[in-house]
């Protein structure tokens, strides 16, 4: 049976892009979001206003939906448990989400599944400085090390890189010695990502592996497909299959990876939702990640994840100033690039670093022009 009315916890651009895919599938979308100004409000069929982690508001949402899914990790698992017990259908399920929302716990879970991850340990809350200094040493890692907030980090917020013990101790103490994830700095050759989906009957669809390019820990560009060897590609597909079949989750997942200079693949993080590295699928694949999420959670068969062109480059349009205008002239120029697809999220408060939209340019033939296209977009946007 297909569940037609889908609730989404969150009203950002990911929910908005899901809403655009809903009509063609005969689904309707209701979003739970804190304000009428969020990108998904104009696109959704209905809106429930309230904080995303307010479970009482989710109870109202549940009355209007057949199934509830997610667009971010600001999930109040404990608050939602009673609703699940009353029979509210969450996809992915709360059990699926439990090992994934806390970055340290997620690392432990991935390691238990036998998946390759960077070396890591927990910084316990309130641990004294001495213990902190011995942690990295015991693990015999060299500095730099990476420290991450265990929950609610996104776009690199909550991820800090330390070049020495002194800098690490000082910042951690200034933060009040919270519980955090401590891990080795991976001198990656490239960052890769893959979107993978599992349907209600257990079928799995894995999208092409892409290269992601971050600046200041924020994704700027995605190149699809990544220029990688067949062996790296198969390792990543195997990681996606192992993860989804072990977790038995229903929904779309974004898997972020490091490729080391020695050709080793490590899983950095898995997001239990659609992901920025999969935005190119809207214009370049037979089924977008947003349609796939709807197909999975409503119980429809999954669509094909195959590229319908030779490749694509996606560039995020990040805010670079506090602006009142809507960048109309720049958007027009970007839209004139051949085979460009411009997506504008309609956010009301552009500010530096905020994701305001993205452009995807498709290509046929050689891969070598991808960087040049991305450079062209960046110079039109940031000049
Ligand atoms: P978020 O969940 O906020 O996106 P991530 O853990 O993905 O945070 O980190 C953001 C970026 O920081 C990564 O894409 C990568 O460029 C860099 N980074 C994160 N962890 C490491 C690491 N262990 N070694 C090297 N770089 C890292």
Boltz pocket constraint, residues with backbone or C-beta under 6 A from the ligand:
constraints:
  - pocket:
      binder: B
      contacts: [[A, 118], [A, 146], [A, 148], [A, 153], [A, 154], [A, 155], [A, 156], [A, 157], [A, 158], [A, 159], [A, 183], [A, 184], [A, 185], [A, 186], [A, 187], [A, 188], [A, 191], [A, 214], [A, 217], [A, 218], [A, 256], [A, 268], [A, 269]]
      max_distance: 6.0
